[in-house]
Amino acid sequence: MHMLYNSDHFAVVQFEVPADAGSDGGAATARGGYEIVDKSARREIFLEGAMARSFREGVQALIESEPSEDEIDAFLSRYTELAQQPVVLH
């Protein structure tokens, strides 16, 4: 688990789950994804698979333009509009 971004409005954590070698001795691909938390709305979304790859590509393109915190937050808000899972603190 790696904290990638943390602002007053959002937090982004990357999860990496190493894959075991396949039963035939071949290497399997790693699994994982990104959790995006909208602190204001108290909702989170977990992205994996194709959506996680699309998110990673969007972040890489955004970083090349040296964005401000507001620009990063605007990018993240596009994903958190889909968030349905409430954030519960223990």
Biopython code that builds the backbone (N, CA, C, O; Angstrom):
import numpy as np
from Bio.PDB.StructureBuilder import StructureBuilder

atoms = [
    (1, "MET", "N", (0.860, -1.164, 0.000)),
    (1, "MET", "CA", (0.000, 0.000, 0.000)),
    (1, "MET", "C", (0.909, 1.231, 0.000)),
    (1, "MET", "O", (1.831, 1.343, 0.809)),
    (2, "HIS", "N", (0.625, 2.154, -0.931)),
    (2, "HIS", "CA", (1.424, 3.364, -1.052)),
    (2, "HIS", "C", (0.496, 4.573, -1.158)),
    (2, "HIS", "O", (-0.372, 4.622, -2.029)),
    (3, "MET", "N", (0.686, 5.552, -0.260)),
    (3, "MET", "CA", (-0.061, 6.799, -0.351)),
    (3, "MET", "C", (0.546, 7.598, -1.498)),
    (3, "MET", "O", (1.717, 7.974, -1.452)),
    (4, "LEU", "N", (-0.261, 7.854, -2.531)),
    (4, "LEU", "CA", (0.229, 8.580, -3.691)),
    (4, "LEU", "C", (-0.103, 10.065, -3.647)),
    (4, "LEU", "O", (0.634, 10.891, -4.184)),
    (5, "TYR", "N", (-1.215, 10.395, -3.005)),
    (5, "TYR", "CA", (-1.665, 11.792, -2.999)),
    (5, "TYR", "C", (-2.546, 12.004, -1.784)),
    (5, "TYR", "O", (-3.336, 11.137, -1.409)),
    (6, "ASN", "N", (-2.396, 13.180, -1.169)),
    (6, "ASN", "CA", (-3.212, 13.508, -0.008)),
    (6, "ASN", "C", (-3.373, 15.023, 0.044)),
    (6, "ASN", "O", (-2.402, 15.752, 0.246)),
    (7, "SER", "N", (-4.609, 15.492, -0.141)),
    (7, "SER", "CA", (-4.904, 16.917, -0.048)),
    (7, "SER", "C", (-6.034, 17.097, 0.950)),
    (7, "SER", "O", (-6.463, 16.135, 1.586)),
    (8, "ASP", "N", (-6.513, 18.313, 1.088)),
    (8, "ASP", "CA", (-7.637, 18.567, 1.986)),
    (8, "ASP", "C", (-8.914, 17.882, 1.499)),
    (8, "ASP", "O", (-9.820, 17.622, 2.290)),
    (9, "HIS", "N", (-8.987, 17.589, 0.190)),
    (9, "HIS", "CA", (-10.216, 17.058, -0.398)),
    (9, "HIS", "C", (-10.145, 15.589, -0.802)),
    (9, "HIS", "O", (-11.166, 14.902, -0.796)),
    (10, "PHE", "N", (-8.961, 15.098, -1.153)),
    (10, "PHE", "CA", (-8.825, 13.741, -1.688)),
    (10, "PHE", "C", (-7.610, 13.031, -1.116)),
    (10, "PHE", "O", (-6.645, 13.657, -0.678)),
    (11, "ALA", "N", (-7.688, 11.697, -1.132)),
    (11, "ALA", "CA", (-6.541, 10.837, -0.841)),
    (11, "ALA", "C", (-6.549, 9.726, -1.877)),
    (11, "ALA", "O", (-7.606, 9.204, -2.230)),
    (12, "VAL", "N", (-5.353, 9.362, -2.367)),
    (12, "VAL", "CA", (-5.224, 8.280, -3.336)),
    (12, "VAL", "C", (-4.178, 7.310, -2.808)),
    (12, "VAL", "O", (-3.057, 7.696, -2.478)),
    (13, "VAL", "N", (-4.573, 6.032, -2.735)),
    (13, "VAL", "CA", (-3.681, 4.981, -2.257)),
    (13, "VAL", "C", (-3.578, 3.918, -3.339)),
    (13, "VAL", "O", (-4.585, 3.508, -3.918)),
    (14, "GLN", "N", (-2.355, 3.474, -3.608)),
    (14, "GLN", "CA", (-2.131, 2.398, -4.565)),
    (14, "GLN", "C", (-1.940, 1.099, -3.801)),
    (14, "GLN", "O", (-1.161, 1.034, -2.850)),
    (15, "PHE", "N", (-2.656, 0.071, -4.224)),
    (15, "PHE", "CA", (-2.526, -1.260, -3.640)),
    (15, "PHE", "C", (-1.904, -2.174, -4.678)),
    (15, "PHE", "O", (-2.334, -2.207, -5.830)),
    (16, "GLU", "N", (-0.884, -2.916, -4.261)),
    (16, "GLU", "CA", (-0.239, -3.896, -5.130)),
    (16, "GLU", "C", (-0.307, -5.246, -4.446)),
    (16, "GLU", "O", (0.116, -5.407, -3.301)),
    (17, "VAL", "N", (-0.850, -6.212, -5.170)),
    (17, "VAL", "CA", (-0.926, -7.574, -4.662)),
    (17, "VAL", "C", (-0.038, -8.429, -5.553)),
    (17, "VAL", "O", (-0.390, -8.691, -6.703)),
    (18, "PRO", "N", (1.118, -8.873, -5.038)),
    (18, "PRO", "CA", (1.995, -9.678, -5.884)),
    (18, "PRO", "C", (1.312, -10.980, -6.268)),
    (18, "PRO", "O", (0.615, -11.593, -5.459)),
    (19, "ALA", "N", (1.519, -11.388, -7.492)),
    (19, "ALA", "CA", (0.930, -12.636, -7.975)),
    (19, "ALA", "C", (1.894, -13.784, -7.714)),
    (19, "ALA", "O", (3.113, -13.623, -7.766)),
    (20, "ASP", "N", (1.318, -14.936, -7.435)),
    (20, "ASP", "CA", (2.128, -16.148, -7.300)),
    (20, "ASP", "C", (2.463, -16.658, -8.694)),
    (20, "ASP", "O", (1.751, -16.385, -9.660)),
    (21, "ALA", "N", (3.540, -17.392, -8.778)),
    (21, "ALA", "CA", (3.875, -18.009, -10.066)),
    (21, "ALA", "C", (2.768, -18.998, -10.418)),
    (21, "ALA", "O", (2.212, -19.667, -9.547)),
    (22, "GLY", "N", (2.465, -19.075, -11.684)),
    (22, "GLY", "CA", (1.434, -20.003, -12.144)),
    (22, "GLY", "C", (1.806, -21.438, -11.839)),
    (22, "GLY", "O", (2.977, -21.737, -11.602)),
    (23, "SER", "N", (0.842, -22.317, -11.840)),
    (23, "SER", "CA", (1.096, -23.718, -11.512)),
    (23, "SER", "C", (2.018, -24.381, -12.525)),
    (23, "SER", "O", (2.661, -25.387, -12.224)),
    (24, "ASP", "N", (2.080, -23.808, -13.739)),
    (24, "ASP", "CA", (2.975, -24.369, -14.750)),
    (24, "ASP", "C", (4.380, -23.770, -14.671)),
    (24, "ASP", "O", (5.218, -24.030, -15.535)),
    (25, "GLY", "N", (4.636, -22.963, -13.627)),
    (25, "GLY", "CA", (5.955, -22.375, -13.437)),
    (25, "GLY", "C", (6.106, -21.020, -14.083)),
    (25, "GLY", "O", (7.121, -20.353, -13.881)),
    (26, "GLY", "N", (5.118, -20.592, -14.860)),
    (26, "GLY", "CA", (5.174, -19.281, -15.496)),
    (26, "GLY", "C", (4.805, -18.191, -14.510)),
    (26, "GLY", "O", (4.120, -18.440, -13.519)),
    (27, "ALA", "N", (5.262, -16.989, -14.789)),
    (27, "ALA", "CA", (4.962, -15.863, -13.908)),
    (27, "ALA", "C", (3.562, -15.325, -14.213)),
    (27, "ALA", "O", (3.181, -15.177, -15.374)),
    (28, "ALA", "N", (2.826, -15.044, -13.182)),
    (28, "ALA", "CA", (1.498, -14.444, -13.331)),
    (28, "ALA", "C", (1.638, -12.936, -13.161)),
    (28, "ALA", "O", (2.607, -12.469, -12.562)),
    (29, "THR", "N", (0.693, -12.182, -13.673)),
    (29, "THR", "CA", (0.749, -10.732, -13.535)),
    (29, "THR", "C", (0.274, -10.314, -12.154)),
    (29, "THR", "O", (-0.566, -10.979, -11.548)),
    (30, "ALA", "N", (0.810, -9.223, -11.669)),
    (30, "ALA", "CA", (0.423, -8.694, -10.362)),
    (30, "ALA", "C", (-0.959, -8.064, -10.449)),
    (30, "ALA", "O", (-1.363, -7.560, -11.497)),
    (31, "ARG", "N", (-1.671, -8.101, -9.341)),
    (31, "ARG", "CA", (-2.983, -7.474, -9.265)),
    (31, "ARG", "C", (-2.875, -6.276, -8.334)),
    (31, "ARG", "O", (-1.886, -6.112, -7.620)),
    (32, "GLY", "N", (-3.888, -5.461, -8.355)),
    (32, "GLY", "CA", (-3.917, -4.315, -7.465)),
    (32, "GLY", "C", (-4.827, -3.259, -8.028)),
    (32, "GLY", "O", (-5.618, -3.521, -8.934)),
    (33, "GLY", "N", (-4.716, -2.082, -7.499)),
    (33, "GLY", "CA", (-5.550, -0.997, -7.974)),
    (33, "GLY", "C", (-5.323, 0.258, -7.160)),
    (33, "GLY", "O", (-4.328, 0.400, -6.450)),
    (34, "TYR", "N", (-6.287, 1.171, -7.286)),
    (34, "TYR", "CA", (-6.196, 2.468, -6.638)),
    (34, "TYR", "C", (-7.474, 2.746, -5.859)),
    (34, "TYR", "O", (-8.577, 2.544, -6.367)),
    (35, "GLU", "N", (-7.319, 3.206, -4.639)),
    (35, "GLU", "CA", (-8.458, 3.661, -3.854)),
    (35, "GLU", "C", (-8.417, 5.183, -3.836)),
    (35, "GLU", "O", (-7.404, 5.784, -3.478)),
    (36, "ILE", "N", (-9.525, 5.796, -4.224)),
    (36, "ILE", "CA", (-9.641, 7.252, -4.212)),
    (36, "ILE", "C", (-10.707, 7.603, -3.194)),
    (36, "ILE", "O", (-11.840, 7.130, -3.285)),
    (37, "VAL", "N", (-10.347, 8.430, -2.227)),
    (37, "VAL", "CA", (-11.272, 8.850, -1.183)),
    (37, "VAL", "C", (-11.597, 10.324, -1.364)),
    (37, "VAL", "O", (-10.702, 11.168, -1.415)),
    (38, "ASP", "N", (-12.878, 10.621, -1.460)),
    (38, "ASP", "CA", (-13.370, 11.994, -1.484)),
    (38, "ASP", "C", (-13.693, 12.346, -0.036)),
    (38, "ASP", "O", (-14.714, 11.921, 0.504)),
    (39, "LYS", "N", (-12.820, 13.120, 0.577)),
    (39, "LYS", "CA", (-12.967, 13.430, 1.995)),
    (39, "LYS", "C", (-14.201, 14.284, 2.269)),
    (39, "LYS", "O", (-14.834, 14.124, 3.312)),
    (40, "SER", "N", (-14.551, 15.174, 1.369)),
    (40, "SER", "CA", (-15.699, 16.057, 1.563)),
    (40, "SER", "C", (-17.007, 15.284, 1.515)),
    (40, "SER", "O", (-17.892, 15.511, 2.340)),
    (41, "ALA", "N", (-17.138, 14.371, 0.555)),
    (41, "ALA", "CA", (-18.364, 13.593, 0.396)),
    (41, "ALA", "C", (-18.356, 12.329, 1.249)),
    (41, "ALA", "O", (-19.372, 11.643, 1.366)),
    (42, "ARG", "N", (-17.201, 12.026, 1.843)),
    (42, "ARG", "CA", (-17.047, 10.816, 2.655)),
    (42, "ARG", "C", (-17.422, 9.563, 1.871)),
    (42, "ARG", "O", (-18.147, 8.696, 2.359)),
    (43, "ARG", "N", (-16.910, 9.491, 0.644)),
    (43, "ARG", "CA", (-17.135, 8.345, -0.243)),
    (43, "ARG", "C", (-15.796, 7.903, -0.815)),
    (43, "ARG", "O", (-14.853, 8.688, -0.912)),
    (44, "GLU", "N", (-15.732, 6.629, -1.191)),
    (44, "GLU", "CA", (-14.508, 6.132, -1.818)),
    (44, "GLU", "C", (-14.862, 5.209, -2.960)),
    (44, "GLU", "O", (-15.965, 4.668, -3.036)),
    (45, "ILE", "N", (-13.888, 5.042, -3.854)),
    (45, "ILE", "CA", (-14.023, 4.118, -4.975)),
    (45, "ILE", "C", (-12.711, 3.380, -5.134)),
    (45, "ILE", "O", (-11.637, 3.951, -4.944)),
    (46, "PHE", "N", (-12.805, 2.099, -5.486)),
    (46, "PHE", "CA", (-11.613, 1.299, -5.752)),
    (46, "PHE", "C", (-11.592, 0.990, -7.234)),
    (46, "PHE", "O", (-12.548, 0.436, -7.775)),
    (47, "LEU", "N", (-10.498, 1.350, -7.891)),
    (47, "LEU", "CA", (-10.339, 1.116, -9.318)),
    (47, "LEU", "C", (-9.376, -0.043, -9.528)),
    (47, "LEU", "O", (-8.299, -0.087, -8.933)),
    (48, "GLU", "N", (-9.778, -0.985, -10.384)),
    (48, "GLU", "CA", (-8.889, -2.089, -10.736)),
    (48, "GLU", "C", (-9.085, -2.427, -12.200)),
    (48, "GLU", "O", (-10.018, -1.938, -12.836)),
    (49, "GLY", "N", (-8.225, -3.246, -12.727)),
    (49, "GLY", "CA", (-8.344, -3.680, -14.115)),
    (49, "GLY", "C", (-8.189, -2.537, -15.107)),
    (49, "GLY", "O", (-7.311, -1.685, -14.965)),
    (50, "ALA", "N", (-9.060, -2.535, -16.116)),
    (50, "ALA", "CA", (-8.978, -1.539, -17.195)),
    (50, "ALA", "C", (-9.165, -0.123, -16.666)),
    (50, "ALA", "O", (-8.526, 0.810, -17.154)),
    (51, "MET", "N", (-10.033, 0.046, -15.677)),
    (51, "MET", "CA", (-10.255, 1.392, -15.135)),
    (51, "MET", "C", (-9.011, 1.885, -14.394)),
    (51, "MET", "O", (-8.693, 3.072, -14.451)),
    (52, "ALA", "N", (-8.316, 1.002, -13.709)),
    (52, "ALA", "CA", (-7.071, 1.383, -13.021)),
    (52, "ALA", "C", (-5.990, 1.760, -14.031)),
    (52, "ALA", "O", (-5.239, 2.712, -13.818)),
    (53, "ARG", "N", (-5.914, 1.014, -15.124)),
    (53, "ARG", "CA", (-4.929, 1.354, -16.162)),
    (53, "ARG", "C", (-5.236, 2.715, -16.778)),
    (53, "ARG", "O", (-4.329, 3.513, -17.017)),
    (54, "SER", "N", (-6.510, 2.976, -17.032)),
    (54, "SER", "CA", (-6.914, 4.268, -17.585)),
    (54, "SER", "C", (-6.596, 5.394, -16.598)),
    (54, "SER", "O", (-6.129, 6.459, -17.002)),
    (55, "PHE", "N", (-6.846, 5.165, -15.317)),
    (55, "PHE", "CA", (-6.537, 6.152, -14.284)),
    (55, "PHE", "C", (-5.043, 6.443, -14.258)),
    (55, "PHE", "O", (-4.635, 7.604, -14.227)),
    (56, "ARG", "N", (-4.221, 5.387, -14.271)),
    (56, "ARG", "CA", (-2.761, 5.544, -14.233)),
    (56, "ARG", "C", (-2.267, 6.343, -15.442)),
    (56, "ARG", "O", (-1.415, 7.221, -15.303)),
    (57, "GLU", "N", (-2.801, 6.038, -16.621)),
    (57, "GLU", "CA", (-2.409, 6.777, -17.821)),
    (57, "GLU", "C", (-2.813, 8.248, -17.730)),
    (57, "GLU", "O", (-2.057, 9.127, -18.145)),
    (58, "GLY", "N", (-4.004, 8.517, -17.188)),
    (58, "GLY", "CA", (-4.457, 9.896, -17.014)),
    (58, "GLY", "C", (-3.588, 10.656, -16.033)),
    (58, "GLY", "O", (-3.280, 11.828, -16.251)),
    (59, "VAL", "N", (-3.193, 10.002, -14.961)),
    (59, "VAL", "CA", (-2.324, 10.632, -13.964)),
    (59, "VAL", "C", (-0.957, 10.932, -14.571)),
    (59, "VAL", "O", (-0.398, 12.006, -14.349)),
    (60, "GLN", "N", (-0.418, 9.984, -15.338)),
    (60, "GLN", "CA", (0.888, 10.205, -15.956)),
    (60, "GLN", "C", (0.848, 11.398, -16.914)),
    (60, "GLN", "O", (1.778, 12.204, -16.938)),
    (61, "ALA", "N", (-0.212, 11.509, -17.692)),
    (61, "ALA", "CA", (-0.352, 12.650, -18.609)),
    (61, "ALA", "C", (-0.510, 13.956, -17.825)),
    (61, "ALA", "O", (0.040, 14.986, -18.215)),
    (62, "LEU", "N", (-1.251, 13.913, -16.736)),
    (62, "LEU", "CA", (-1.467, 15.104, -15.915)),
    (62, "LEU", "C", (-0.161, 15.573, -15.275)),
    (62, "LEU", "O", (0.121, 16.770, -15.239)),
    (63, "ILE", "N", (0.621, 14.644, -14.780)),
    (63, "ILE", "CA", (1.874, 14.984, -14.099)),
    (63, "ILE", "C", (2.853, 15.676, -15.041)),
    (63, "ILE", "O", (3.619, 16.539, -14.614)),
    (64, "GLU", "N", (2.833, 15.304, -16.312)),
    (64, "GLU", "CA", (3.741, 15.924, -17.279)),
    (64, "GLU", "C", (3.507, 17.422, -17.412)),
    (64, "GLU", "O", (4.419, 18.153, -17.800)),
    (65, "SER", "N", (2.295, 17.898, -17.096)),
    (65, "SER", "CA", (1.991, 19.329, -17.211)),
    (65, "SER", "C", (2.267, 20.090, -15.914)),
    (65, "SER", "O", (1.961, 21.278, -15.813)),
    (66, "GLU", "N", (2.849, 19.403, -14.917)),
    (66, "GLU", "CA", (3.135, 19.998, -13.607)),
    (66, "GLU", "C", (1.896, 20.710, -13.057)),
    (66, "GLU", "O", (1.889, 21.934, -12.928)),
    (67, "PRO", "N", (0.850, 19.944, -12.732)),
    (67, "PRO", "CA", (-0.433, 20.519, -12.328)),
    (67, "PRO", "C", (-0.410, 21.117, -10.929)),
    (67, "PRO", "O", (0.429, 20.779, -10.094)),
    (68, "SER", "N", (-1.356, 22.012, -10.706)),
    (68, "SER", "CA", (-1.560, 22.554, -9.358)),
    (68, "SER", "C", (-2.421, 21.565, -8.569)),
    (68, "SER", "O", (-2.986, 20.634, -9.143)),
    (69, "GLU", "N", (-2.517, 21.765, -7.279)),
    (69, "GLU", "CA", (-3.358, 20.913, -6.444)),
    (69, "GLU", "C", (-4.818, 20.970, -6.914)),
    (69, "GLU", "O", (-5.510, 19.952, -6.911)),
    (70, "ASP", "N", (-5.282, 22.149, -7.313)),
    (70, "ASP", "CA", (-6.653, 22.286, -7.810)),
    (70, "ASP", "C", (-6.883, 21.471, -9.080)),
    (70, "ASP", "O", (-7.952, 20.887, -9.256)),
    (71, "GLU", "N", (-5.895, 21.428, -9.961)),
    (71, "GLU", "CA", (-6.028, 20.642, -11.195)),
    (71, "GLU", "C", (-6.047, 19.146, -10.894)),
    (71, "GLU", "O", (-6.789, 18.394, -11.524)),
    (72, "ILE", "N", (-5.241, 18.719, -9.941)),
    (72, "ILE", "CA", (-5.241, 17.307, -9.545)),
    (72, "ILE", "C", (-6.584, 16.958, -8.915)),
    (72, "ILE", "O", (-7.170, 15.925, -9.238)),
    (73, "ASP", "N", (-7.069, 17.801, -8.028)),
    (73, "ASP", "CA", (-8.360, 17.551, -7.390)),
    (73, "ASP", "C", (-9.495, 17.503, -8.410)),
    (73, "ASP", "O", (-10.409, 16.689, -8.278)),
    (74, "ALA", "N", (-9.447, 18.365, -9.425)),
    (74, "ALA", "CA", (-10.474, 18.352, -10.475)),
    (74, "ALA", "C", (-10.423, 17.034, -11.246)),
    (74, "ALA", "O", (-11.468, 16.475, -11.582)),
    (75, "PHE", "N", (-9.219, 16.531, -11.531)),
    (75, "PHE", "CA", (-9.061, 15.246, -12.208)),
    (75, "PHE", "C", (-9.648, 14.121, -11.361)),
    (75, "PHE", "O", (-10.380, 13.275, -11.873)),
    (76, "LEU", "N", (-9.332, 14.109, -10.076)),
    (76, "LEU", "CA", (-9.819, 13.055, -9.189)),
    (76, "LEU", "C", (-11.336, 13.101, -9.016)),
    (76, "LEU", "O", (-11.978, 12.062, -8.855)),
    (77, "SER", "N", (-11.901, 14.290, -9.049)),
    (77, "SER", "CA", (-13.351, 14.406, -8.857)),
    (77, "SER", "C", (-14.120, 13.703, -9.971)),
    (77, "SER", "O", (-15.263, 13.296, -9.764)),
    (78, "ARG", "N", (-13.520, 13.554, -11.139)),
    (78, "ARG", "CA", (-14.184, 12.825, -12.229)),
    (78, "ARG", "C", (-14.404, 11.366, -11.852)),
    (78, "ARG", "O", (-15.396, 10.762, -12.258)),
    (79, "TYR", "N", (-13.495, 10.806, -11.087)),
    (79, "TYR", "CA", (-13.628, 9.410, -10.669)),
    (79, "TYR", "C", (-14.531, 9.272, -9.447)),
    (79, "TYR", "O", (-15.287, 8.306, -9.339)),
    (80, "THR", "N", (-14.458, 10.223, -8.537)),
    (80, "THR", "CA", (-15.248, 10.091, -7.315)),
    (80, "THR", "C", (-16.727, 10.359, -7.546)),
    (80, "THR", "O", (-17.545, 10.087, -6.667)),
    (81, "GLU", "N", (-17.086, 10.886, -8.708)),
    (81, "GLU", "CA", (-18.500, 11.013, -9.037)),
    (81, "GLU", "C", (-19.148, 9.636, -9.105)),
    (81, "GLU", "O", (-20.360, 9.510, -8.933)),
    (82, "LEU", "N", (-18.349, 8.606, -9.355)),
    (82, "LEU", "CA", (-18.835, 7.232, -9.426)),
    (82, "LEU", "C", (-18.844, 6.542, -8.064)),
    (82, "LEU", "O", (-19.387, 5.446, -7.929)),
    (83, "ALA", "N", (-18.252, 7.170, -7.064)),
    (83, "ALA", "CA", (-18.083, 6.536, -5.752)),
    (83, "ALA", "C", (-19.422, 6.308, -5.065)),
    (83, "ALA", "O", (-20.249, 7.213, -4.959)),
    (84, "GLN", "N", (-19.612, 5.084, -4.604)),
    (84, "GLN", "CA", (-20.832, 4.720, -3.889)),
    (84, "GLN", "C", (-20.550, 4.235, -2.466)),
    (84, "GLN", "O", (-21.435, 4.242, -1.611)),
    (85, "GLN", "N", (-19.322, 3.819, -2.227)),
    (85, "GLN", "CA", (-18.957, 3.234, -0.941)),
    (85, "GLN", "C", (-18.712, 4.334, 0.090)),
    (85, "GLN", "O", (-17.822, 5.163, -0.101)),
    (86, "PRO", "N", (-19.492, 4.357, 1.193)),
    (86, "PRO", "CA", (-19.238, 5.363, 2.218)),
    (86, "PRO", "C", (-17.950, 5.050, 2.990)),
    (86, "PRO", "O", (-17.594, 3.888, 3.185)),
    (87, "VAL", "N", (-17.274, 6.092, 3.415)),
    (87, "VAL", "CA", (-16.070, 5.930, 4.233)),
    (87, "VAL", "C", (-16.516, 5.756, 5.681)),
    (87, "VAL", "O", (-17.262, 6.574, 6.218)),
    (88, "VAL", "N", (-16.051, 4.688, 6.296)),
    (88, "VAL", "CA", (-16.396, 4.386, 7.690)),
    (88, "VAL", "C", (-15.108, 4.349, 8.486)),
    (88, "VAL", "O", (-14.187, 3.606, 8.145)),
    (89, "LEU", "N", (-15.033, 5.130, 9.527)),
    (89, "LEU", "CA", (-13.862, 5.154, 10.380)),
    (89, "LEU", "C", (-14.084, 4.233, 11.573)),
    (89, "LEU", "O", (-15.161, 4.213, 12.168)),
    (90, "HIS", "N", (-13.050, 3.475, 11.910)),
    (90, "HIS", "CA", (-13.144, 2.549, 13.043)),
    (90, "HIS", "C", (-12.391, 3.108, 14.205)),
    (90, "HIS", "O", (-12.342, 2.485, 15.266)),
]
sb = StructureBuilder()
sb.init_structure("model")
sb.init_model(0)
sb.init_chain("A")
sb.init_seg("    ")
for serial, (resi, resn, name, xyz) in enumerate(atoms, 1):
    if name == "N":
        sb.init_residue(resn, " ", resi, " ")
    sb.init_atom(name, np.array(xyz, "f"), 0.0, 1.0, " ", f" {name:<3s}", serial, name[0])
structure = sb.get_structure()
